Amino acid sequence: MSVTTVRLQVEVEQHLDAIASRLRRSKGWVINQALTEYIEKQQREQERWQQTLEAMESAAQGKVVDAGEVHSWLKSWGSENEQVAPGSGE
């Protein structure tokens, strides 16, 4: 495990102390948890952004599904005649 030095604002340090005390954990543990969650969130946002770009490119190429087909498909869920998802190529 590596060591990184960080300068914290006084308010942040006070909140960090309070959280660590309440959780009965070290400040290092709290910081690690917070950074891990932040990094995971950033990765999810990057993945969503990439999916958005791909969807926009797909739409620009005319690869879209009619809303009526989607509604018909959704209404068929759970019935004996459940339809294949529109645009799935099946």
Secondary structure as the mmCIF struct_conf table of DSSP 4:
data_model
#
loop_
_struct_conf.conf_type_id
_struct_conf.id
_struct_conf.beg_label_comp_id
_struct_conf.beg_label_asym_id
_struct_conf.beg_label_seq_id
_struct_conf.end_label_comp_id
_struct_conf.end_label_asym_id
_struct_conf.end_label_seq_id
HELX_RH_AL_P HELX_RH_AL_P1 VAL A 10 LEU A 23
TURN_TY1_P TURN_TY1_P1 ARG A 24 ARG A 24
HELX_RH_AL_P HELX_RH_AL_P2 LYS A 27 ALA A 60
TURN_TY1_P TURN_TY1_P2 GLN A 61 GLY A 62
HELX_RH_AL_P HELX_RH_AL_P3 ALA A 67 SER A 76
TURN_TY1_P TURN_TY1_P3 TRP A 77 GLY A 78
BEND BEND1 SER A 79 SER A 79
TURN_TY1_P TURN_TY1_P4 GLU A 80 ASN A 81
HELX_LH_PP_P HELX_LH_PP_P1 GLU A 82 ALA A 85
TURN_TY1_P TURN_TY1_P5 PRO A 86 GLY A 87
BEND BEND2 SER A 88 SER A 88
#
